[in-house]
């Protein structure tokens, strides 16, 4: 992958993270639908619904269930 393509890919992830942060809730871990599917069990998630992410469109987001936060030790 050329440097310009690497930069564009990284910029896209940064934009998504920035948009999700602006729709986040303090103390909660918010993930995209793709991340939720990739993590799967043993994690549990609470549907946060769709957010409108400027420059991206709608993103389906989820919160990591509070009980699962203890697993990240």
C-alpha positions in Angstrom: 0.0 0.0 0.0 1.4 3.4 -0.9 1.9 6.1 1.6 -1.0 8.2 0.3 -3.4 5.2 0.5 -2.1 4.4 4.1 -2.8 8.1 5.0 -6.3 8.0 3.6 -7.1 4.8 5.4 -5.8 6.2 8.7 -7.7 9.5 8.2 -10.9 7.6 7.6 -10.6 5.7 10.9 -9.7 8.9 12.7 -12.8 10.7 11.3 -15.0 7.8 12.4 -13.5 7.8 15.9 -14.0 11.6 16.2 -17.6 11.4 15.1 -18.3 8.5 17.5 -16.6 10.5 20.4 -18.9 13.4 19.8 -22.0 11.1 20.2 -20.5 9.2 23.1 -21.7 8.9 26.7 -19.2 9.6 29.5 -18.1 6.3 31.2 -19.4 4.1 28.4 -17.4 2.2 25.7 -19.1 2.7 22.3 -18.2 0.5 19.3 -19.3 0.3 15.7 -21.5 -2.6 14.5 -18.4 -4.1 12.7 -16.4 -4.1 16.0 -19.4 -5.7 17.9 -19.6 -8.5 15.3 -15.8 -9.0 15.4 -15.6 -9.2 19.2 -18.7 -11.5 19.6 -18.9 -13.7 22.7 -18.0 -13.5 25.5 -18.8 -9.8 25.3 -22.4 -8.4 25.5 -23.6 -5.2 24.0 -26.4 -2.7 24.4 -27.8 -1.2 21.2 -27.1 2.5 21.1 -28.9 2.9 17.8 -27.8 5.0 14.8 -25.8 8.2 14.9 -25.5 10.6 12.1 -21.8 11.0 11.5 -20.9 14.0 9.4 -19.0 13.1 6.3 -19.7 9.4 6.9 -23.5 8.9 7.1 -25.4 6.8 9.6 -23.4 4.4 11.9 -25.0 1.7 14.0 -23.3 1.9 17.4 -23.4 -0.3 20.5 -22.2 0.1 24.1 -20.2 -2.6 25.8 -22.2 -3.9 28.7 -21.0 -2.7 32.0 -20.4 -6.2 33.4 -17.9 -6.9 30.5 -15.7 -3.9 31.4 -14.1 -6.1 34.1 -12.9 -8.6 31.5 -10.3 -6.1 30.1 -7.7 -6.9 32.8 
